[in-house]
Amino acid sequence: MENHFGKGLMAGMRAAQADTAKNVAHFCADYKRGFVLGFSHRMFEKTGDRQLSAWEAGILTRRYGLERDMVMDFFKESHSSTALRYFMAGYRLEG
């Protein structure tokens, strides 16, 4: 059995930019969720801006057709209501 989430997480941490919804359509939800979280974590490491990375995660969650709560739970666990608000703002923006 393969760890699709882990592969997506690593791909997201290495990605210079996020892909279009069309280009990721063939990946499973676990891979896409991993990618979104890896990409947003890398963005946070590069910029130091947790709100910006949460906002981008919200945008990508909507763009990739992921269940909002599956990704949003990550931001709930960090106990940052500000990051959660930015995630939701990004999620609503894309729609």
N, CA, C and O atoms as a MOPAC input file, in Angstrom:
PM7 MOZYME 1SCF
protein

 N      0.84100 1    -1.17000 1     0.00000 1
 C      0.00000 1     0.00000 1     0.00000 1
 C      0.89900 1     1.25000 1     0.00000 1
 O      1.89200 1     1.31000 1     0.72500 1
 N      0.54400 1     2.21800 1    -0.80200 1
 C      1.33900 1     3.42900 1    -0.91500 1
 C      0.79500 1     4.52900 1    -0.01200 1
 O     -0.39900 1     4.58100 1     0.28300 1
 N      1.68900 1     5.39700 1     0.41500 1
 C      1.30800 1     6.52900 1     1.24600 1
 C      1.14100 1     7.75300 1     0.33900 1
 O      2.08500 1     8.51500 1     0.12800 1
 N     -0.05200 1     7.92500 1    -0.18200 1
 C     -0.31100 1     9.01600 1    -1.11200 1
 C     -0.20900 1    10.37700 1    -0.42800 1
 O      0.27600 1    11.33700 1    -1.02700 1
 N     -0.66300 1    10.46500 1     0.81900 1
 C     -0.57300 1    11.72000 1     1.55300 1
 C      0.88800 1    12.15300 1     1.69000 1
 O      1.22300 1    13.31000 1     1.43600 1
 N      1.74000 1    11.23700 1     2.08600 1
 C      3.16100 1    11.53200 1     2.26400 1
 C      3.83100 1    11.95400 1     0.96800 1
 O      4.65500 1    12.86900 1     0.95800 1
 N      3.48400 1    11.29800 1    -0.11300 1
 C      4.04800 1    11.67800 1    -1.41700 1
 C      3.58600 1    13.07300 1    -1.81800 1
 O      4.37400 1    13.86300 1    -2.33800 1
 N      2.32100 1    13.37600 1    -1.58100 1
 C      1.80600 1    14.70300 1    -1.88200 1
 C      2.45200 1    15.76700 1    -1.00500 1
 O      2.77100 1    16.85800 1    -1.47600 1
 N      2.64400 1    15.44700 1     0.26700 1
 C      3.28200 1    16.36700 1     1.20000 1
 C      4.68800 1    16.72100 1     0.72600 1
 O      5.06800 1    17.89200 1     0.71100 1
 N      5.44800 1    15.72000 1     0.34700 1
 C      6.81400 1    15.95900 1    -0.12600 1
 C      6.81700 1    16.73900 1    -1.43900 1
 O      7.64900 1    17.62600 1    -1.63400 1
 N      5.89900 1    16.41500 1    -2.32900 1
 C      5.81600 1    17.14400 1    -3.60600 1
 C      5.46200 1    18.60800 1    -3.35700 1
 O      6.01200 1    19.49900 1    -4.00500 1
 N      4.55800 1    18.85700 1    -2.43400 1
 C      4.18100 1    20.22300 1    -2.10100 1
 C      5.32600 1    21.01100 1    -1.49900 1
 O      5.47000 1    22.20400 1    -1.76500 1
 N      6.13600 1    20.35700 1    -0.69600 1
 C      7.26900 1    21.03800 1    -0.06700 1
 C      8.36200 1    21.36100 1    -1.07500 1
 O      9.16500 1    22.26600 1    -0.84900 1
 N      8.40200 1    20.62900 1    -2.18800 1
 C      9.40600 1    20.86700 1    -3.22700 1
 C      8.90800 1    21.78400 1    -4.33800 1
 O      9.71300 1    22.31300 1    -5.10400 1
 N      7.61100 1    21.97800 1    -4.43700 1
 C      7.03000 1    22.70700 1    -5.56800 1
 C      7.33000 1    24.20500 1    -5.49700 1
 O      7.23100 1    24.82800 1    -4.44000 1
 N      7.69700 1    24.75900 1    -6.64500 1
 C      7.93900 1    26.20100 1    -6.73100 1
 C      6.62400 1    26.96300 1    -6.84000 1
 O      6.52900 1    28.12200 1    -6.43500 1
 N      5.61800 1    26.30000 1    -7.38900 1
 C      4.29200 1    26.91300 1    -7.50800 1
 C      3.24600 1    25.80900 1    -7.51100 1
 O      3.54300 1    24.64600 1    -7.78400 1
 N      2.03000 1    26.19500 1    -7.20500 1
 C      0.92500 1    25.23500 1    -7.18300 1
 C      0.44600 1    24.97200 1    -8.60400 1
 O      0.52800 1    25.84200 1    -9.47200 1
 N     -0.04700 1    23.78000 1    -8.82600 1
 C     -0.55200 1    23.38500 1   -10.13200 1
 C     -2.01500 1    23.77200 1   -10.31000 1
 O     -2.70400 1    24.10700 1    -9.34700 1
 N     -2.46600 1    23.72100 1   -11.53400 1
 C     -3.87200 1    23.97600 1   -11.84000 1
 C     -4.70800 1    22.77400 1   -11.42400 1
 O     -4.18500 1    21.67800 1   -11.22200 1
 N     -5.99500 1    22.99000 1   -11.30000 1
 C     -6.90100 1    21.89900 1   -10.94800 1
 C     -6.86600 1    20.81600 1   -12.02300 1
 O     -6.93600 1    19.62800 1   -11.70700 1
 N     -6.76100 1    21.20800 1   -13.26600 1
 C     -6.72900 1    20.24400 1   -14.37200 1
 C     -5.51500 1    19.32500 1   -14.27000 1
 O     -5.62100 1    18.12400 1   -14.51700 1
 N     -4.37000 1    19.88500 1   -13.90900 1
 C     -3.14300 1    19.09900 1   -13.83200 1
 C     -3.10100 1    18.14300 1   -12.63700 1
 O     -2.33300 1    17.18100 1   -12.64900 1
 N     -3.90200 1    18.39000 1   -11.62000 1
 C     -3.89500 1    17.50300 1   -10.44900 1
 C     -5.14400 1    16.62700 1   -10.37600 1
 O     -5.31800 1    15.86800 1    -9.42300 1
 N     -5.99400 1    16.73200 1   -11.36300 1
 C     -7.27500 1    16.01400 1   -11.33700 1
 C     -7.10100 1    14.50100 1   -11.20100 1
 O     -7.95000 1    13.84300 1   -10.60100 1
 N     -6.02900 1    13.94100 1   -11.74200 1
 C     -5.84900 1    12.48100 1   -11.71400 1
 C     -5.28200 1    11.96000 1   -10.39200 1
 O     -5.19200 1    10.74800 1   -10.19900 1
 N     -4.90100 1    12.85300 1    -9.48500 1
 C     -4.39100 1    12.43200 1    -8.18300 1
 C     -5.54400 1    12.19200 1    -7.21000 1
 O     -6.60700 1    12.80100 1    -7.33100 1
 N     -5.32300 1    11.30800 1    -6.25300 1
 C     -6.35200 1    11.02800 1    -5.25300 1
 C     -6.40900 1    12.16200 1    -4.22800 1
 O     -5.49800 1    12.98600 1    -4.15100 1
 N     -7.47900 1    12.19500 1    -3.45000 1
 C     -7.68000 1    13.25600 1    -2.46800 1
 C     -6.57000 1    13.28300 1    -1.41700 1
 O     -6.15700 1    14.36200 1    -0.99200 1
 N     -6.08400 1    12.12700 1    -0.99300 1
 C     -5.01500 1    12.10100 1     0.01000 1
 C     -3.75300 1    12.77200 1    -0.51100 1
 O     -3.10300 1    13.52900 1     0.20900 1
 N     -3.40900 1    12.49300 1    -1.76300 1
 C     -2.23100 1    13.11500 1    -2.37200 1
 C     -2.41800 1    14.63000 1    -2.44800 1
 O     -1.52300 1    15.38700 1    -2.07600 1
 N     -3.57900 1    15.06800 1    -2.92900 1
 C     -3.83200 1    16.50300 1    -3.07400 1
 C     -3.82600 1    17.20600 1    -1.71500 1
 O     -3.31200 1    18.31800 1    -1.59300 1
 N     -4.39100 1    16.56700 1    -0.70400 1
 C     -4.38900 1    17.14700 1     0.64200 1
 C     -2.96300 1    17.28400 1     1.15500 1
 O     -2.60200 1    18.30600 1     1.73900 1
 N     -2.16100 1    16.26200 1     0.93900 1
 C     -0.75300 1    16.32500 1     1.32000 1
 C     -0.02200 1    17.43500 1     0.59300 1
 O      0.78100 1    18.15700 1     1.18300 1
 N     -0.30800 1    17.56700 1    -0.69800 1
 C      0.33200 1    18.61200 1    -1.48800 1
 C     -0.02100 1    19.99800 1    -0.94300 1
 O      0.85600 1    20.84300 1    -0.76600 1
 N     -1.28900 1    20.21900 1    -0.68300 1
 C     -1.73900 1    21.52200 1    -0.17800 1
 C     -1.03500 1    21.85000 1     1.13800 1
 O     -0.54900 1    22.96700 1     1.31600 1
 N     -0.97800 1    20.90400 1     2.04400 1
 C     -0.35000 1    21.15800 1     3.34100 1
 C      1.16200 1    21.32300 1     3.20500 1
 O      1.75100 1    22.17000 1     3.87600 1
 N      1.79200 1    20.53100 1     2.35000 1
 C      3.22800 1    20.67800 1     2.11500 1
 C      3.56500 1    22.01200 1     1.46800 1
 O      4.52500 1    22.67900 1     1.85300 1
 N      2.76700 1    22.38800 1     0.48400 1
 C      2.99800 1    23.64800 1    -0.21300 1
 C      2.80300 1    24.83400 1     0.72900 1
 O      3.60200 1    25.77000 1     0.72100 1
 N      1.75700 1    24.79900 1     1.53100 1
 C      1.51500 1    25.91800 1     2.44100 1
 C      2.58500 1    25.96600 1     3.53700 1
 O      2.96100 1    27.04800 1     3.98900 1
 N      3.07400 1    24.80100 1     3.96500 1
 C      4.14700 1    24.78700 1     4.97000 1
 C      5.42500 1    25.39600 1     4.39000 1
 O      6.10400 1    26.17800 1     5.05400 1
 N      5.74200 1    25.03700 1     3.16600 1
 C      6.92900 1    25.60500 1     2.51000 1
 C      6.78500 1    27.11700 1     2.36400 1
 O      7.74300 1    27.86300 1     2.56800 1
 N      5.59000 1    27.55900 1     2.01300 1
 C      5.34600 1    28.99100 1     1.88400 1
 C      5.57900 1    29.69100 1     3.22300 1
 O      6.16600 1    30.77200 1     3.27000 1
 N      5.11800 1    29.07100 1     4.30700 1
 C      5.33300 1    29.64300 1     5.63200 1
 C      6.82700 1    29.71100 1     5.95300 1
 O      7.30400 1    30.71200 1     6.48700 1
 N      7.56100 1    28.64800 1     5.63100 1
 C      9.00100 1    28.64500 1     5.89200 1
 C      9.71500 1    29.74500 1     5.10300 1
 O     10.63800 1    30.37800 1     5.61500 1
 N      9.28700 1    29.97000 1     3.86100 1
 C      9.94200 1    30.97200 1     3.01800 1
 C      9.58700 1    32.39000 1     3.42500 1
 O     10.44500 1    33.27200 1     3.39100 1
 N      8.34000 1    32.62800 1     3.80700 1
 C      7.87600 1    33.99300 1     4.05600 1
 C      7.76000 1    34.33500 1     5.53600 1
 O      7.83500 1    35.50400 1     5.91300 1
 N      7.57900 1    33.31800 1     6.37600 1
 C      7.33900 1    33.56100 1     7.79300 1
 C      5.93800 1    34.08100 1     8.06800 1
 O      5.63200 1    34.49900 1     9.18400 1
 N      5.09900 1    34.05500 1     7.06100 1
 C      3.74500 1    34.60800 1     7.16800 1
 C      2.72300 1    33.46800 1     7.24000 1
 O      2.34300 1    32.89900 1     6.21700 1
 N      2.29000 1    33.14900 1     8.44700 1
 C      1.34900 1    32.03900 1     8.65000 1
 C     -0.00500 1    32.33500 1     8.01300 1
 O     -0.65300 1    31.42600 1     7.49600 1
 N     -0.43700 1    33.58400 1     8.04100 1
 C     -1.73300 1    33.93700 1     7.45000 1
 C     -1.71500 1    33.75900 1     5.93100 1
 O     -2.67900 1    33.25900 1     5.35000 1
 N     -0.63000 1    34.16500 1     5.29900 1
 C     -0.51400 1    33.99600 1     3.85000 1
 C     -0.52900 1    32.52300 1     3.46200 1
 O     -1.16300 1    32.14400 1     2.47700 1
 N      0.16100 1    31.70500 1     4.22400 1
 C      0.18600 1    30.27500 1     3.90000 1
 C     -1.18000 1    29.63100 1     4.14400 1
 O     -1.57800 1    28.73800 1     3.39700 1
 N     -1.89400 1    30.06500 1     5.16400 1
 C     -3.24500 1    29.54800 1     5.42000 1
 C     -4.20100 1    29.98600 1     4.31400 1
 O     -5.04500 1    29.20600 1     3.87300 1
 N     -4.06800 1    31.21500 1     3.87400 1
 C     -4.90300 1    31.74800 1     2.78200 1
 C     -4.67100 1    30.94400 1     1.50000 1
 O     -5.62400 1    30.57700 1     0.81100 1
 N     -3.41100 1    30.67700 1     1.18700 1
 C     -3.07800 1    29.88000 1     0.00000 1
 C     -3.62000 1    28.46400 1     0.13000 1
 O     -4.10100 1    27.90000 1    -0.85300 1
 N     -3.55200 1    27.88400 1     1.31100 1
 C     -4.10200 1    26.54600 1     1.52200 1
 C     -5.60900 1    26.53200 1     1.27200 1
 O     -6.13800 1    25.57800 1     0.70200 1
 N     -6.29300 1    27.58400 1     1.69500 1
 C     -7.73500 1    27.68300 1     1.43100 1
 C     -8.03200 1    27.75000 1    -0.04900 1
 O     -8.94700 1    27.08300 1    -0.53300 1
 N     -7.26700 1    28.55100 1    -0.77400 1
 C     -7.44700 1    28.66000 1    -2.22200 1
 C     -7.23900 1    27.30900 1    -2.89300 1
 O     -8.04800 1    26.88900 1    -3.72000 1
 N     -6.16000 1    26.63400 1    -2.53700 1
 C     -5.84600 1    25.34700 1    -3.17300 1
 C     -6.85600 1    24.26200 1    -2.78700 1
 O     -7.17800 1    23.39400 1    -3.59800 1
 N     -7.34200 1    24.31500 1    -1.57500 1
 C     -8.35400 1    23.33800 1    -1.14800 1
 C     -9.57600 1    23.43000 1    -2.04600 1
 O    -10.08200 1    22.41100 1    -2.51500 1
 N    -10.04500 1    24.62900 1    -2.28400 1
 C    -11.20500 1    24.82800 1    -3.16800 1
 C    -10.85000 1    24.46000 1    -4.61100 1
 O    -11.60400 1    23.75200 1    -5.27800 1
 N     -9.70500 1    24.94200 1    -5.08400 1
 C     -9.30000 1    24.70400 1    -6.46600 1
 C     -9.19900 1    23.21400 1    -6.77400 1
 O     -9.58600 1    22.77700 1    -7.85800 1
 N     -8.68400 1    22.43700 1    -5.83600 1
 C     -8.47700 1    21.01000 1    -6.06000 1
 C     -9.69000 1    20.16400 1    -5.69800 1
 O     -9.64600 1    18.93800 1    -5.80700 1
 N    -10.76500 1    20.80400 1    -5.27100 1
 C    -11.99700 1    20.08100 1    -4.97600 1
 C    -11.91500 1    19.20900 1    -3.73800 1
 O    -12.57300 1    18.17200 1    -3.65800 1
 N    -11.11400 1    19.62500 1    -2.77800 1
 C    -10.96500 1    18.85100 1    -1.55000 1
 C    -12.05300 1    19.21300 1    -0.55100 1
 O    -12.60500 1    20.31300 1    -0.57300 1
 N    -12.34300 1    18.26600 1     0.31900 1
 C    -13.29200 1    18.53400 1     1.39800 1
 C    -12.64700 1    19.53700 1     2.35300 1
 O    -11.57500 1    19.28400 1     2.90400 1
 N    -13.29900 1    20.65100 1     2.53800 1
 C    -12.76500 1    21.75900 1     3.33000 1
 C    -12.32700 1    21.32500 1     4.71900 1
 O    -11.23700 1    21.68700 1     5.16400 1
 N    -13.15400 1    20.55900 1     5.40700 1
 C    -12.86600 1    20.18900 1     6.78800 1
 C    -11.62900 1    19.30600 1     6.92500 1
 O    -10.95900 1    19.33600 1     7.95700 1
 N    -11.32200 1    18.52100 1     5.89200 1
 C    -10.13900 1    17.65300 1     5.95500 1
 C     -8.85600 1    18.47200 1     6.03300 1
 O     -7.90500 1    18.07500 1     6.70600 1
 N     -8.82800 1    19.60700 1     5.35300 1
 C     -7.64300 1    20.45300 1     5.36800 1
 C     -7.72100 1    21.45300 1     6.51800 1
 O     -6.71700 1    21.74800 1     7.16600 1
 N     -8.90300 1    21.96200 1     6.76100 1
 C     -9.10500 1    22.96500 1     7.80000 1
 C     -8.72100 1    22.42200 1     9.17800 1
 O     -8.27400 1    23.18500 1    10.03400 1
 N     -8.88600 1    21.13100 1     9.40000 1
 C     -8.52900 1    20.52900 1    10.68900 1
 C     -7.06800 1    20.78700 1    11.04100 1
 O     -6.73000 1    20.94200 1    12.21500 1
 N     -6.21500 1    20.83200 1    10.04700 1
 C     -4.80100 1    21.11600 1    10.28500 1
 C     -4.63000 1    22.48400 1    10.93700 1
 O     -3.80000 1    22.63900 1    11.83200 1
 N     -5.38700 1    23.45800 1    10.51000 1
 C     -5.27800 1    24.80700 1    11.05600 1
 C     -5.96600 1    24.92400 1    12.41000 1
 O     -5.60200 1    25.77500 1    13.22000 1
 N     -6.95400 1    24.07700 1    12.65600 1
 C     -7.58300 1    24.04300 1    13.98300 1
 C     -6.60600 1    23.51500 1    15.01700 1
 O     -6.58300 1    23.98700 1    16.15300 1
 N     -5.79600 1    22.53300 1    14.62500 1
 C     -4.84900 1    21.92100 1    15.55500 1
 C     -3.74000 1    22.86700 1    15.95800 1
 O     -3.14200 1    22.70100 1    17.02100 1
 N     -3.45300 1    23.86800 1    15.11900 1
 C     -2.39200 1    24.81900 1    15.46700 1
 C     -2.88500 1    25.86500 1    16.46200 1
 O     -2.11000 1    26.70800 1    16.91500 1
 N     -4.16500 1    25.81100 1    16.80000 1
 C     -4.77700 1    26.71800 1    17.78500 1
 C     -4.61900 1    28.19000 1    17.39700 1
 O     -4.48600 1    29.05900 1    18.25900 1
 N     -4.63400 1    28.45500 1    16.10000 1
 C     -4.53200 1    29.82900 1    15.63000 1
 C     -5.83400 1    30.22000 1    14.94500 1
 O     -6.09100 1    29.83100 1    13.80600 1
 N     -6.64700 1    30.98800 1    15.64600 1
 C     -7.91900 1    31.39300 1    15.05200 1
 C     -7.68400 1    32.32800 1    13.86900 1
 O     -8.49200 1    32.36400 1    12.94100 1
 N     -6.58800 1    33.08200 1    13.89200 1
 C     -6.27000 1    33.96600 1    12.77800 1
 C     -5.96200 1    33.14500 1    11.52200 1
 O     -6.46700 1    33.45700 1    10.44300 1
 N     -5.14400 1    32.10700 1    11.65200 1
 C     -4.81700 1    31.25400 1    10.51000 1
 C     -6.08300 1    30.59300 1     9.97000 1
 O     -6.25200 1    30.47000 1     8.75700 1
 N     -6.95000 1    30.17800 1    10.84700 1
 C     -8.20700 1    29.55700 1    10.43000 1
 C     -9.07100 1    30.55200 1     9.65100 1
 O     -9.68500 1    30.18500 1     8.64900 1
 N     -9.12000 1    31.78400 1    10.09600 1
 C     -9.88900 1    32.81700 1     9.37500 1
 C     -9.28900 1    33.07500 1     7.99400 1
 O    -10.02700 1    33.24100 1     7.02300 1
 N     -7.97400 1    33.11000 1     7.89900 1
 C     -7.33500 1    33.31400 1     6.59500 1
 C     -7.56500 1    32.12200 1     5.67200 1
 O     -7.76700 1    32.29600 1     4.47000 1
 N     -7.53400 1    30.91500 1     6.22600 1
 C     -7.84100 1    29.72800 1     5.42300 1
 C     -9.23300 1    29.85100 1     4.81900 1
 O     -9.42900 1    29.62400 1     3.62500 1
 N    -10.19400 1    30.21300 1     5.66100 1
 C    -11.57800 1    30.33500 1     5.18300 1
 C    -11.72400 1    31.47000 1     4.15800 1
 O    -12.49900 1    31.35100 1     3.20900 1
 N    -10.99000 1    32.55500 1     4.34500 1
 C    -11.03500 1    33.65300 1     3.37700 1
 C    -10.49900 1    33.18700 1     2.02500 1
 O    -11.07800 1    33.51400 1     0.98800 1
 N     -9.42000 1    32.43900 1     2.02100 1
 C     -8.87400 1    31.89900 1     0.77100 1
 C     -9.81900 1    30.89800 1     0.13600 1
 O     -9.98500 1    30.87700 1    -1.08400 1
 N    -10.43600 1    30.07300 1     0.96000 1
 C    -11.37200 1    29.06000 1     0.44900 1
 C    -12.56500 1    29.74200 1    -0.21300 1
 O    -13.00600 1    29.31400 1    -1.27900 1
 N    -13.08300 1    30.77600 1     0.39300 1
 C    -14.25100 1    31.47700 1    -0.17100 1
 C    -13.87900 1    32.27200 1    -1.41000 1
 O    -14.70200 1    32.41700 1    -2.31500 1
 N    -12.66600 1    32.78700 1    -1.47200 1
 C    -12.20700 1    33.60200 1    -2.59600 1
 C    -12.22100 1    32.82100 1    -3.90000 1
 O    -12.64300 1    33.33600 1    -4.93500 1
 N    -11.76700 1    31.59800 1    -3.84700 1
 C    -11.62600 1    30.78600 1    -5.05400 1
 C    -12.97600 1    30.40900 1    -5.63400 1
 O    -13.06900 1    30.13000 1    -6.82900 1
 N    -14.01800 1    30.39100 1    -4.82900 1
 C    -15.30900 1    29.90600 1    -5.28200 1
 C    -16.15100 1    30.88000 1    -5.91200 1
 O    -17.26400 1    30.55700 1    -6.32700 1

